[in-house]
Amino acid sequence: MPLDLTRVRGGIPTRTRYAGGEWLVRAVTGSGADRGYRCPGCQQEIAAGVPHVVAWPVDGLGGVDQRRHWHTGCWAHRETRPPQGSFR
């Protein structure tokens, strides 16, 4: 059975570069997604119960108003498909 890194990390944020800054990114499981969000990558809804990622700027201390919830695929392709709306 292959190792599931998302499960091993258990929601621990990873640090990555994006849009000229550093971001913390954490995977959210379906059971941890208790409400819907608007993905800045595609401007479509992320329904409650759908696994996704949440990203926030490192320099913003992770305040709730700076967190953005992305579809996992939209986040993975963020460099080739830039956000349609505000991402910060």
N, C-alpha and C positions, 0 to 999 in steps of 0.2 A: 504494500500500500504506500503510495507516495506521501511525502510529508506536506501537510497543509500549513504553509507559513502564516497565513492569516490567523488560523486557530492557535498556532504556537505563540504568536505575539500577543494574543488575547486582547487586542484593541490598543496595544501600546503604540503611540504615535511614532512615525518615522519622519525624518527631516529630509526635505528635498528642495531644489531650486525651481522657481517658476515665476514668470512675469517680473523679472528683475529683483526678486527677493527670495527669502527662505521661508518655507512653509512647513508646518507640522501637518501630517496626514494620518488619519486613523480610519481603519475599516470598521463599519457598523454592520452587525449581523442583522438578519431579517427580524429576529426576535427583539433586537435592541432598537429597531426603527418603529417607534410607537406613534409617529405622526407623519404627515406628508410634507415634502419640501419642493421647491422649484430649483432645478438644476441649472446653474449658470452656463453650462456647456451647451445645452440644447434648448433651454427654456421650457422643458417639459416637466411634468410633475414626477416626483419620486414618491410613489404611494407608500403608505404605512405598511410595514412588513417586508419591504424590498431592501435587500442588502445594498449598501452603497459606501462611499467614503465621505468623510468630513475633513475639510482643510481650513487652516487659519494661519495668518502670518506670524512668524516667530516673534517679530518685533511688536506685535499687538497684544502679547500676553494671552492670546486665546480667548478674548472676551466674546461673549455670545453674539454680539452684533457684528463681529468680524468673521465668524465661522460660516463656511459655505458648504452645502451638502451637494455632492456630485454623483451622478450615475458612475459606477465603476468604469465603464467603457469610455464615458466622456472624459473622465479624469485621465485615463490611460492615453487618450489621444488629444490632450489639451494643447500640445504644441502644433499639431497639424490641423486641428479644428478649434480655433480660438473661441472663447466665450461669446455668446450672442448678446449678453447683457453685462451688468456689473459683476465683477468677480471679487471686488474688494470694497 
